[in-house]
Each structure stands twice: as structure tokens, then as C-alpha cells.
């Protein structure tokens, strides 16, 4: 039986966050009141013309002059159950791979979204938005949002018989006693104290991991993949207070699944909790794929170092394989925000380290996520036809995780003079997609297409949440089901037999070309009397925070949403090009 009040937000391999159902054109919501839901129209299954926004979208502000942030020291706080990452980093640093490259745990981890799970300004803004939208459930929201994002503070408070509070005088306040442990995010002491007891079982999901809170400091166990000799174990115990214990489960996907399999409660129109919603399911998607028996989460997100690695500055034998603590995901946008405003946000990573992490994330997206190709390209009279094939290379849906993420096709046809004749999926300066119904109107969404013949039709691979009345929403506590889920499937996942929690939703279910490992669709373009040869370019683009998810936060007049929007207006939310292909017709 799952916890009846599951975690409301994901850890983010990428930073998970909530949104608002309220239209950004509505009157701003003050921090002391809750917004009323905007009435929504149910989308049709047929393509609709692009809806013009009722007012011009905000123009991105002039970018702030970047401040090169040196990074703050890692915390060295010591509590009864946890210590700050600085205690661990004292010995687990100055590590090199076979080529002499620095692969120190603290260096790689501190710029990851795991390390910054509590500092993430989008997450903080979204927590505030959820609380303002559902004030009667504030205690539940804050307590459960803290489960993974501020795990050390949350577990410490729970052991003391207290609820976790995040906002105002809660963990996010510098005056709160557990603030430093909270802001250390998903730290060393969290993952390495998780026991194998219930891993892989339903009650481990949504932050249901088990940490023994009964052991006193000095005897607390820290699990790792290797057996540690007595001498080295005594050194670690005396310096950190933890006893190293071999725990093979630290290298298993079930450990990641405790926070990355997330069920959230949802409310009905009466404001009563009516059930659970499978908010994100990368672990279950992976289990149903052909990757489930061959490649683990750690293989991709913590790739092994070259050759054996000495794990501590105190000595010990070289170990192999060593999983680098890169925790690489795809959230390049939030890494840009953290780089630009690291000093204000008080990050322990430097601007340079965030730039390195962006490069790692970009490489992950561009080399190991997906490929795209133009299979057929022909012109018959005045009609150009192009067949596009997209192939996913990952072991879960693409994109996966928090539902703000999206991938789409940008398709362009040019004539012999380079003049654009047709374009679908172009990006505006504010990060919205030209022709995308959901970006133009929070009540609508873009359908899944089998073929595209108009510039206002865009193939967007995404999830669209609906409430109990099937109205579009970005508020987690109102998300009852997915109205659309056409995210690219991993190889081996059969959409006809997939369990309901990871099922395809909407028109993609009936698309014969939408199968495990990819999608195939046709573009039909009237080129009129334009002269060829015609050049065709298609790109697969990715955004970690879709325009609507960010834009809806403008409705809340509160410190956290205001701060995020200030950052958002200064850092352009432009997508990452995952893959591209070009071709030219014959004369």
C-alpha cells in the first residue's frame, strides 16, 4: 500500500516543480489568498487554428550583467542523523580517472540539480504556487515536498515528531535551525544511508525510502558498493561518524526509484482528495523497456570512470568500476539560471562548475538521447512530401520526469534562394512555440499528428495534465490524469499492453507509426510556383520547462514566483537541439 500522502514534487534530475492553472492574463494572486481556477474548454481531437493570446507575451528583459560566482563552502553541519556534504568531501576529493582528469565526488555533485534540489528557484516558486492554490493542504504539500528536496532536514524533523515546513519560517529560511542541512539538497548522507529493506516495492516510491533513525552517531551505517577494510573503516568512522558497509543496492535502479517514481494526490471540484495520479514514472517505464535487463539508471546518469579510482584521500585500494557522481540530466535551462544568479541563490558550485555541468547535460542530450532522419523527400507538381523518423535512444520515455518537459519537431522548407516557404515548430524569443495551442491558450493543447500540412500544426511530444473535469491544468494537486501523453517510447515498451500508469494517452495510441523507440510522420507542403531544388531541415528540440508551466507562475504575487519570473525574463528559455537532419530535393 502506497503512502496515502505521496510526495508532491520530484527530485530533479533534473528539478521538479509545480505550476498554476490560472491564466497569466488574470489578476495577480496575492500571497495571502488562493487563486480561483480558470474555466477551461475541453480540447478537441482535431487540429485547431492557433489561438492568439489576449495580450502580447512579455518581452524578455535585458540580460543582467553576469556575476562570476566563486561558490560557497560545502556545509559541515553535524546533526544526530546527518552531516553536511562538506564532512564527506574532506576525504572524497582529489580523485582522478585513468587519464588524470579530476572526477572528485564533490566537484561533480555540487553543480548538479541533485545538489541544488532545495535552491532551485523554479521548485521554490512552484511550491508557493501549489500552497496558494490549495491553502487547506499547505501542511501536507510542504511536508511531502520536503521528503526528497530537503531530505536531511525532513527526516530529522520527523524523527523529532515535527512536520516539515518549507516556506516563510520553514527550512528555506536562513533563520531555521535545519536550514543548512535542508539546502544541502540530495546530499551524500541521504542516498548512502538508504537501506535495501523495501527497494523496488510500491511503498518505497514517492519518497518512501527507509533510513534507520535509531542508530546513534558514531554507529550509523553508510552504504557503498565495495567492502571496506577495517583500517579504512575505522578512519571513516572516526572522522565522519559513519561506518562504511557494503551495500550493492546503491548501484541498483531501485534506489533511484524511491524519489523518481512519484504518485501525487489530486483534488476534485469540491476540493476533496479523490485519488492518486502517476505524476512521473521513469523507473516503471524503464522496467517495461528492453533496457530493463541491460542498462541501469546509474549507467547513463553516473557513467563509470576510466580505469580504477582511489576513492579517498586517506588511501585505500583503487576501485573499479567507479560511478562518477555527475548526475547528468537534461535541465540545461535551470543550470543557466544557477550560473547567472549563483551568488544571489547562494550556491556552493561556482559559475564555472555550472558551465561545465551545462556542457555535460548538452552532451547527454545531443549524443545519447535521440536521432532524427529524413527517410523520403520528393516533389510532385507543387507538393513537397517529407517523411521524418525520430528514434529514441533512452531507457524511458523522452522526455520523462516532471510534466513541464517537452520535445518537439522544428521543420523548415526553403527554396533555391534560401527563402523560407514553410516552417512548423519555430521558437519565439520568450520560449513559446509558434502555432502551439497550449502556449497561446492555457485552456487548450496541441494534438498528436500523423501528418502535418500547416505551419500552425506542431508535433510536440509531451504530457498534458487534466483535472477531474478533464480541463487542462499545470497544478499538481489538480492533475487527475493525462489528457495527452505522446512522449517518445523507449525500445521494447509496447503501447498496447503498457500498464495504465505508463500508458500512451490520446491520438498517439491509434497512430500505427508511433511505437517503441520512435515515431514516424509525414510533412506535406504546398510550394506553389517556387523554384527548387528545395532544402529541408528538421530538428528535434528539448525544453525542461515548457512555456506554459513557467508563464502560469506570473499569476502569483509572492516572493518565490516573483523571483523566478525575474530570472526567467532575463535568461532566454531557448531549447536545446537534440538532433537534426537536412536534405535537398533534386532539380
C-alpha positions as CSV (number, residue, x, y, z in Angstrom):
1,X,0.0,0.0,0.0
2,X,1.5,3.3,-1.0
3,X,1.7,6.2,1.4
4,X,-1.7,8.0,1.1
5,X,0.0,11.4,1.0
6,X,2.7,10.8,-1.6
7,X,5.4,13.3,-2.4
8,X,4.2,16.3,-4.4
9,X,7.3,17.1,-6.3
10,X,10.1,15.2,-7.9
11,X,13.7,15.4,-7.0
12,X,15.0,16.6,-10.2
13,X,17.4,15.0,-12.2
14,X,16.5,17.5,-13.4
15,X,14.4,19.9,-10.8
16,X,10.9,19.1,-10.4
17,X,8.3,21.7,-9.9
18,X,4.6,22.6,-10.0
19,X,2.6,25.2,-11.8
20,X,-0.7,27.1,-11.9
21,X,-3.9,26.6,-13.8
22,X,-4.6,30.3,-13.7
23,X,-4.2,32.3,-16.9
24,X,-1.3,34.7,-16.8
25,X,-3.6,37.4,-18.0
26,X,-5.7,37.2,-14.9
27,X,-5.4,39.4,-11.8
28,X,-2.2,38.5,-9.9
29,X,-2.8,36.4,-6.8
30,X,-1.6,37.9,-3.5
31,X,0.4,35.7,-1.2
32,X,-2.4,35.8,1.3
33,X,-5.1,34.5,-1.0
34,X,-5.7,31.5,-3.2
35,X,-6.4,31.9,-7.0
36,X,-9.7,30.7,-8.4
37,X,-9.3,28.1,-11.2
38,X,-9.8,29.4,-14.7
39,X,-12.7,27.8,-16.6
40,X,-11.3,25.6,-19.4
41,X,-12.5,24.4,-22.7
42,X,-12.0,20.7,-23.5
43,X,-9.6,20.3,-26.4
44,X,-11.0,18.6,-29.5
45,X,-9.2,15.7,-31.2
46,X,-8.9,17.7,-34.4
47,X,-6.3,20.3,-35.1
48,X,-7.5,23.8,-34.1
49,X,-6.2,27.1,-35.6
50,X,-3.6,28.8,-33.4
51,X,-5.2,30.9,-30.7
52,X,-3.9,34.4,-30.4
53,X,-3.1,35.5,-26.9
54,X,-5.3,38.1,-25.4
55,X,-2.3,40.3,-24.8
56,X,1.2,40.4,-26.1
57,X,3.6,38.0,-24.4
58,X,6.1,39.5,-22.1
59,X,9.3,40.7,-23.8
60,X,12.4,39.1,-22.2
61,X,14.2,41.7,-20.1
62,X,17.7,42.8,-20.9
63,X,20.0,40.1,-19.6
64,X,21.7,41.0,-16.3
65,X,25.4,41.5,-16.3
66,X,26.7,38.1,-15.2
67,X,28.5,37.9,-11.9
68,X,31.2,35.2,-11.8
69,X,30.4,33.4,-8.6
70,X,33.2,31.5,-6.8
71,X,30.9,29.2,-5.0
72,X,30.3,28.9,-1.2
73,X,31.9,26.2,1.0
74,X,30.1,23.0,1.4
75,X,28.3,22.8,4.8
76,X,29.9,20.9,7.6
77,X,26.9,20.9,10.0
78,X,26.6,17.8,12.2
79,X,23.3,16.5,13.4
80,X,22.1,13.4,15.2
81,X,21.3,11.7,11.9
82,X,23.1,13.6,9.1
83,X,26.2,15.7,8.4
84,X,26.6,18.2,5.6
85,X,28.4,17.3,2.4
86,X,31.5,19.2,3.4
87,X,32.3,16.5,6.0
88,X,32.2,13.8,3.3
89,X,34.1,15.9,0.8
90,X,37.0,16.4,3.1
91,X,38.2,12.9,2.2
92,X,36.3,12.0,-1.0
93,X,38.0,14.6,-3.2
94,X,41.2,14.9,-5.3
95,X,40.1,11.8,-7.3
96,X,41.3,11.3,-10.8
97,X,40.5,8.9,-13.6
98,X,42.9,6.9,-15.7
99,X,43.8,9.9,-17.8
100,X,44.4,12.1,-14.7
101,X,41.2,14.1,-15.0
102,X,39.6,15.4,-11.8
103,X,36.5,13.3,-11.1
104,X,36.1,14.2,-7.4
105,X,32.7,13.5,-6.0
106,X,32.3,17.0,-4.5
107,X,33.4,18.7,-7.8
108,X,30.9,16.9,-10.0
109,X,28.0,16.7,-7.5
110,X,27.8,20.3,-6.2
111,X,26.7,21.7,-9.6
112,X,24.1,19.0,-10.2
113,X,20.4,19.5,-9.8
114,X,20.5,16.9,-7.1
115,X,22.8,19.1,-5.0
116,X,20.6,22.2,-5.8
117,X,17.2,20.5,-5.3
118,X,16.3,22.9,-2.5
119,X,17.9,26.0,-4.1
120,X,16.1,25.6,-7.4
121,X,14.1,28.8,-7.8
122,X,11.5,27.2,-10.1
123,X,10.8,24.5,-7.5
124,X,10.5,27.1,-4.7
125,X,8.1,29.2,-6.8
126,X,6.1,26.1,-7.7
127,X,5.7,25.1,-4.0
128,X,4.4,28.5,-3.2
129,X,2.0,28.3,-6.2
130,X,0.6,25.0,-5.0
131,X,0.1,26.3,-1.5
132,X,-1.6,29.4,-2.7
133,X,-3.9,27.3,-5.0
134,X,-4.6,24.8,-2.2
135,X,-4.1,26.6,1.1
136,X,-6.1,24.0,3.1
137,X,-3.5,21.4,2.2
138,X,-0.5,23.6,3.0
139,X,0.9,21.3,5.7
140,X,0.7,18.2,3.5
141,X,2.2,20.0,0.5
142,X,5.2,21.4,2.4
143,X,5.8,18.2,4.4
144,X,5.8,16.0,1.3
145,X,7.7,18.4,-1.0
146,X,10.4,18.3,1.6
147,X,10.7,14.5,1.6
148,X,13.2,14.4,-1.3
149,X,14.1,18.0,-2.0
150,X,15.2,18.7,1.6
151,X,15.5,15.1,2.8
152,X,18.1,15.5,5.7
153,X,16.0,18.3,7.3
154,X,12.8,16.5,6.7
155,X,13.9,13.2,8.2
156,X,15.5,15.0,11.2
157,X,12.3,16.9,11.8
158,X,10.2,13.7,11.5
159,X,12.4,11.9,14.0
160,X,11.7,14.8,16.4
161,X,8.0,14.4,15.9
162,X,7.7,17.6,13.8
163,X,6.2,18.4,10.4
164,X,8.4,19.8,7.7
165,X,7.8,23.4,6.8
166,X,9.5,24.9,3.8
167,X,8.1,28.4,3.2
168,X,8.2,31.6,5.4
169,X,9.8,30.4,8.7
170,X,10.4,26.9,7.3
171,X,13.6,25.2,6.1
172,X,14.1,27.7,3.3
173,X,14.6,30.4,5.9
174,X,18.2,31.1,6.9
175,X,16.9,31.5,10.5
176,X,15.6,28.0,10.7
177,X,17.8,25.6,12.6
178,X,17.8,22.9,9.9
179,X,18.3,25.3,7.1
180,X,21.9,24.3,6.2
181,X,21.1,20.6,6.0
182,X,17.9,21.4,4.0
183,X,19.8,23.5,1.5
184,X,22.4,20.7,1.0
185,X,19.7,19.1,-1.2
186,X,20.1,15.4,-2.1
187,X,23.3,15.0,-0.3
188,X,25.8,12.2,0.3
189,X,24.2,11.3,3.6
190,X,20.8,10.8,2.0
191,X,21.5,8.2,-0.7
192,X,24.2,6.4,1.2
193,X,22.1,5.9,4.3
194,X,19.1,4.4,2.4
195,X,18.6,0.8,3.3
196,X,17.7,-2.1,0.9
197,X,14.7,-3.0,3.0
198,X,11.8,-2.1,0.7
199,X,13.6,-1.1,-2.5
200,X,11.6,-2.0,-5.7
201,X,8.4,-2.3,-3.7
202,X,5.4,0.1,-4.0
203,X,5.8,1.5,-0.5
204,X,9.3,2.7,-1.5
205,X,8.0,5.0,-4.1
206,X,7.1,8.7,-3.7
207,X,9.9,9.2,-1.1
208,X,9.2,6.0,0.8
209,X,12.9,5.1,1.2
210,X,14.0,3.7,4.6
211,X,16.7,5.3,6.7
212,X,17.4,3.8,10.2
213,X,17.0,6.7,12.6
214,X,17.6,4.6,15.7
215,X,21.4,4.2,15.3
216,X,23.4,6.8,17.3
217,X,26.0,9.0,15.6
218,X,29.3,7.1,15.5
219,X,27.5,3.8,14.7
220,X,25.4,5.0,11.7
221,X,25.9,2.9,8.6
222,X,26.9,4.4,5.2
223,X,26.3,2.0,2.3
224,X,28.5,1.7,-0.8
225,X,29.3,-0.8,-3.5
226,X,32.6,-2.1,-2.0
227,X,33.7,-3.9,1.1
228,X,36.0,-1.6,3.1
229,X,38.9,-2.9,5.1
230,X,39.0,-2.5,8.8
231,X,41.7,0.2,8.9
232,X,39.9,2.4,6.4
233,X,36.5,1.8,8.0
234,X,37.9,3.0,11.4
235,X,39.3,6.1,9.7
236,X,36.0,6.9,8.2
237,X,34.1,6.2,11.4
238,X,36.4,8.4,13.5
239,X,36.4,11.3,11.0
240,X,32.8,11.3,9.9
241,X,30.8,9.3,12.5
242,X,29.7,6.8,9.9
243,X,30.6,3.1,9.5
244,X,31.1,2.1,5.8
245,X,29.1,-1.0,5.0
246,X,29.0,-2.8,1.6
247,X,25.6,-2.3,0.1
248,X,25.2,-3.5,-3.6
249,X,21.8,-1.8,-3.7
250,X,23.5,1.6,-4.1
251,X,24.2,0.6,-7.7
252,X,20.7,-0.5,-8.4
253,X,17.9,1.4,-10.2
254,X,15.5,0.7,-7.3
255,X,17.4,3.2,-5.2
256,X,16.7,6.0,-7.7
257,X,13.1,4.8,-8.0
258,X,12.3,5.9,-4.4
259,X,12.1,9.5,-5.5
260,X,11.8,9.1,-9.3
261,X,8.6,7.1,-9.1
262,X,6.1,9.7,-8.0
263,X,2.4,9.5,-7.2
264,X,0.6,12.7,-6.2
265,X,-2.8,13.1,-4.7
266,X,-5.4,15.1,-6.6
267,X,-8.5,17.0,-5.6
268,X,-11.9,17.1,-7.2
269,X,-14.1,20.1,-7.9
270,X,-15.2,20.1,-4.2
271,X,-11.6,20.4,-3.1
272,X,-11.5,16.8,-1.6
273,X,-8.7,14.4,-2.3
274,X,-10.1,12.0,-4.8
275,X,-7.2,9.7,-5.7
276,X,-3.6,9.4,-6.9
277,X,-2.0,10.5,-10.1
278,X,1.1,8.9,-11.7
279,X,3.0,12.2,-12.0
280,X,6.2,10.7,-13.2
281,X,7.3,7.1,-13.8
282,X,10.8,6.8,-15.3
283,X,11.6,3.7,-13.3
284,X,8.4,1.9,-14.4
285,X,9.0,3.0,-18.0
286,X,12.5,1.6,-17.8
287,X,11.2,-1.7,-16.3
288,X,8.8,-2.1,-19.3
289,X,11.5,-1.4,-21.9
290,X,14.2,-3.5,-23.4
291,X,16.7,-1.6,-21.2
292,X,15.4,-3.1,-18.1
293,X,17.6,-6.1,-18.1
294,X,20.7,-4.5,-19.6
295,X,21.3,-0.8,-18.6
296,X,20.6,0.8,-15.3
297,X,19.9,4.4,-14.3
298,X,23.5,4.7,-13.0
299,X,25.0,3.6,-16.2
300,X,23.7,6.7,-18.0
301,X,23.4,9.3,-15.2
302,X,26.5,8.2,-13.3
303,X,28.8,6.9,-16.1
304,X,31.8,4.8,-14.9
305,X,35.2,6.4,-14.8
306,X,38.1,5.2,-17.0
307,X,40.0,2.6,-15.1
308,X,40.2,2.1,-11.4
309,X,39.9,5.1,-9.0
310,X,41.2,5.6,-5.4
311,X,38.1,6.8,-3.6
312,X,39.6,8.6,-0.6
313,X,42.5,11.0,0.2
314,X,43.3,8.7,3.1
315,X,44.3,5.9,0.8
316,X,42.8,2.5,0.1
317,X,42.9,0.3,-2.9
318,X,41.8,1.5,-6.4
319,X,38.2,0.5,-7.1
320,X,36.6,-0.4,-10.4
321,X,34.0,0.4,-11.7
322,X,33.5,3.8,-10.1
323,X,30.3,5.5,-10.8
324,X,31.1,9.2,-11.3
325,X,28.8,11.5,-9.3
326,X,27.9,13.6,-12.3
327,X,24.1,13.0,-12.0
328,X,23.8,14.3,-15.6
329,X,20.3,15.1,-16.8
330,X,18.8,17.5,-19.4
331,X,17.8,20.6,-17.4
332,X,20.3,23.0,-19.0
333,X,17.9,25.9,-18.5
334,X,18.0,25.8,-14.7
335,X,21.7,25.3,-14.8
336,X,22.0,28.6,-16.8
337,X,19.8,30.3,-14.1
338,X,22.0,28.9,-11.3
339,X,25.1,30.0,-13.2
340,X,23.9,33.6,-13.7
341,X,22.4,34.1,-10.2
342,X,24.6,31.7,-8.1
343,X,25.7,34.4,-5.8
344,X,22.2,35.6,-5.1
345,X,20.9,32.0,-4.7
346,X,24.0,31.1,-2.5
347,X,25.1,28.0,-4.4
348,X,28.1,26.0,-3.4
349,X,29.0,25.5,-7.0
350,X,30.9,28.2,-8.9
351,X,29.8,29.7,-12.2
352,X,32.5,27.7,-14.0
353,X,31.2,24.5,-12.5
354,X,27.7,25.2,-13.6
355,X,29.0,25.9,-17.1
356,X,30.8,22.5,-17.0
357,X,27.5,20.9,-15.9
358,X,25.7,22.5,-18.8
359,X,28.2,21.1,-21.2
360,X,27.7,17.6,-19.7
361,X,23.9,17.9,-20.0
362,X,24.1,19.2,-23.5
363,X,26.4,16.3,-24.5
364,X,24.0,13.8,-22.9
365,X,21.1,15.3,-24.9
366,X,22.9,15.6,-28.2
367,X,24.8,12.3,-28.2
368,X,22.8,9.8,-26.2
369,X,19.1,10.9,-26.3
370,X,17.7,10.6,-29.8
371,X,18.3,10.7,-33.5
372,X,16.3,12.0,-36.4
373,X,16.3,11.3,-40.2
374,X,14.6,12.3,-43.4
375,X,13.5,8.9,-44.9
376,X,11.8,10.1,-48.1
377,X,11.8,13.5,-49.8
378,X,10.0,14.1,-53.1
379,X,8.2,16.8,-55.1
380,X,5.2,16.1,-57.2
381,X,3.9,19.1,-59.1
382,X,3.6,21.8,-56.4
383,X,3.6,19.4,-53.4
384,X,6.7,18.5,-51.4
385,X,6.4,15.4,-49.2
386,X,8.9,14.6,-46.5
387,X,8.9,11.5,-44.2
388,X,10.5,12.2,-40.8
389,X,11.7,9.4,-38.5
390,X,12.5,10.0,-34.8
391,X,14.3,7.4,-32.8
392,X,14.7,7.4,-29.1
393,X,17.9,6.1,-27.6
394,X,17.0,6.3,-23.9
395,X,15.5,3.7,-21.5
396,X,12.4,5.7,-20.5
397,X,10.0,8.0,-22.2
398,X,11.5,11.0,-23.9
399,X,11.1,13.4,-22.2
400,X,10.5,11.8,-18.9
401,X,10.1,13.0,-15.3
402,X,8.3,16.2,-14.4
403,X,5.5,17.1,-16.9
404,X,6.8,20.5,-17.7
405,X,9.3,18.9,-20.1
406,X,8.7,18.7,-23.8
407,X,10.3,17.7,-27.1
408,X,9.1,18.8,-30.5
409,X,9.9,18.9,-34.2
410,X,11.1,22.1,-36.0
411,X,10.6,21.6,-39.7
412,X,11.7,24.1,-42.4
413,X,11.5,24.1,-46.2
414,X,13.5,26.7,-48.2
415,X,13.5,27.4,-51.9
416,X,16.6,27.7,-54.2
417,X,17.2,31.3,-53.0
418,X,17.1,30.3,-49.3
419,X,13.6,31.8,-48.8
420,X,11.6,30.0,-46.1
421,X,8.4,28.6,-47.7
422,X,7.2,26.6,-44.8
423,X,8.0,26.4,-41.1
424,X,6.5,24.3,-38.3
425,X,7.7,24.4,-34.7
426,X,9.7,27.7,-34.7
427,X,10.6,29.2,-31.3
428,X,9.7,32.7,-30.1
429,X,12.2,34.8,-28.1
430,X,10.1,34.1,-24.9
431,X,10.5,30.3,-25.4
432,X,7.0,29.7,-26.7
433,X,6.4,27.6,-29.8
434,X,4.8,29.3,-32.8
435,X,1.5,27.6,-33.5
436,X,1.4,25.6,-30.3
437,X,-2.1,25.9,-28.9
438,X,-1.1,25.4,-25.2
439,X,1.4,28.2,-25.4
440,X,-1.2,30.6,-26.8
441,X,-4.1,29.5,-24.6
442,X,-3.7,27.8,-21.2
443,X,-7.1,26.1,-21.8
444,X,-6.0,24.3,-25.0
445,X,-3.3,21.9,-26.2
446,X,-1.7,20.7,-29.4
447,X,-2.9,17.3,-30.6
448,X,-0.7,14.4,-31.8
449,X,-0.4,14.4,-35.5
450,X,0.0,11.6,-38.1
451,X,0.9,14.1,-40.8
452,X,1.4,17.9,-40.9
453,X,0.3,20.2,-43.7
454,X,0.0,23.6,-42.0
455,X,2.5,25.9,-40.2
456,X,0.3,26.1,-37.2
457,X,0.5,22.4,-36.6
458,X,3.4,21.2,-34.4
459,X,4.4,17.7,-33.4
460,X,5.0,18.2,-29.6
461,X,6.0,15.1,-27.6
462,X,4.7,15.9,-24.1
463,X,2.2,15.3,-21.3
464,X,-0.8,17.5,-20.7
465,X,-2.4,17.2,-17.3
466,X,-6.2,17.3,-16.8
467,X,-8.3,17.8,-13.7
468,X,-11.3,15.7,-12.7
469,X,-13.4,17.6,-15.2
470,X,-10.8,17.0,-18.0
471,X,-9.8,20.7,-18.1
472,X,-6.1,21.5,-18.8
473,X,-4.0,22.3,-15.7
474,X,-0.5,22.7,-14.6
475,X,-1.4,22.5,-10.9
476,X,-0.2,19.2,-9.5
477,X,-2.9,18.9,-6.8
478,X,-5.5,19.2,-9.6
479,X,-3.8,16.8,-12.0
480,X,-6.0,13.7,-12.1
481,X,-4.9,12.2,-15.4
482,X,-3.0,12.8,-18.6
483,X,-5.2,14.1,-21.4
484,X,-2.2,13.6,-23.7
485,X,0.9,11.6,-23.4
486,X,2.7,11.0,-26.7
487,X,6.2,11.1,-25.3
488,X,8.6,9.0,-27.3
489,X,8.6,5.5,-26.0
490,X,11.8,3.5,-25.2
491,X,12.7,0.4,-27.2
492,X,10.6,-2.5,-26.0
493,X,7.8,-0.7,-24.4
494,X,4.6,-2.0,-26.1
495,X,1.9,0.7,-26.0
496,X,-0.9,-1.8,-26.5
497,X,0.0,-3.7,-23.2
498,X,1.6,-1.0,-21.1
499,X,0.2,-0.6,-17.6
500,X,-2.1,2.3,-17.1
501,X,0.4,4.3,-15.1
502,X,2.7,4.5,-18.1
503,X,0.2,4.2,-20.9
504,X,0.1,6.3,-24.0
505,X,-2.8,8.8,-23.9
506,X,-4.6,10.5,-26.8
507,X,-4.3,10.1,-30.6
508,X,-0.8,8.6,-30.4
509,X,-2.4,5.4,-29.1
510,X,-4.0,4.9,-32.5
511,X,-1.0,6.0,-34.6
512,X,0.4,2.9,-36.2
513,X,3.8,4.7,-36.7
514,X,4.1,5.6,-33.0
515,X,5.8,2.6,-31.5
516,X,8.6,1.6,-29.1
517,X,11.8,3.5,-29.9
518,X,10.3,6.2,-32.0
519,X,7.8,7.9,-34.3
520,X,7.3,8.4,-38.0
521,X,5.2,11.2,-39.6
522,X,4.8,12.9,-42.9
523,X,5.0,16.6,-43.8
524,X,3.0,17.8,-46.9
525,X,4.0,21.2,-48.1
526,X,2.5,23.2,-51.0
527,X,5.4,25.0,-52.5
528,X,3.3,26.8,-55.2
529,X,5.4,28.1,-58.1
530,X,8.6,28.4,-56.0
531,X,11.8,27.2,-57.7
532,X,13.8,24.3,-56.4
533,X,15.9,22.5,-55.5
534,X,14.2,22.7,-52.1
535,X,16.3,22.4,-48.9
536,X,14.6,20.7,-45.9
537,X,15.8,20.8,-42.3
538,X,14.3,19.1,-39.3
539,X,15.4,19.5,-35.7
540,X,14.4,17.7,-32.5
541,X,14.2,20.4,-29.8
542,X,14.0,20.0,-26.0
543,X,12.8,22.3,-23.2
544,X,13.0,21.3,-19.5
545,X,10.4,24.0,-18.5
546,X,7.7,24.4,-21.1
547,X,6.4,28.0,-21.7
548,X,3.0,27.4,-20.2
549,X,4.5,25.9,-17.0
550,X,6.7,29.0,-16.4
551,X,4.1,31.5,-17.6
552,X,1.4,30.4,-15.3
553,X,3.5,31.4,-12.3
554,X,3.0,35.0,-13.2
555,X,-0.4,34.8,-11.7
556,X,1.0,34.6,-8.2
557,X,2.2,37.8,-6.4
558,X,4.5,36.2,-3.9
559,X,8.3,36.3,-3.3
560,X,9.3,33.0,-4.8
561,X,7.2,33.2,-8.0
562,X,8.2,36.8,-8.5
563,X,11.9,35.9,-8.1
564,X,11.7,33.1,-10.6
565,X,9.9,35.2,-13.2
566,X,12.5,37.9,-12.7
567,X,15.2,35.3,-13.6
568,X,13.0,33.8,-16.4
569,X,12.7,37.2,-18.1
570,X,16.5,37.6,-18.1
571,X,17.6,34.2,-19.1
572,X,16.1,33.2,-22.5
573,X,14.3,29.9,-22.3
574,X,15.6,28.6,-25.6
575,X,15.5,24.9,-26.4
576,X,18.4,22.5,-26.9
577,X,18.8,21.0,-30.3
578,X,18.9,17.2,-29.6
579,X,19.3,16.1,-33.2
580,X,18.9,17.4,-36.7
581,X,18.8,16.3,-40.4
582,X,19.0,18.0,-43.7
583,X,18.2,17.0,-47.3
584,X,17.7,18.6,-50.7
585,X,15.3,17.7,-53.5
586,X,16.6,17.0,-57.0
587,X,16.3,19.7,-59.6
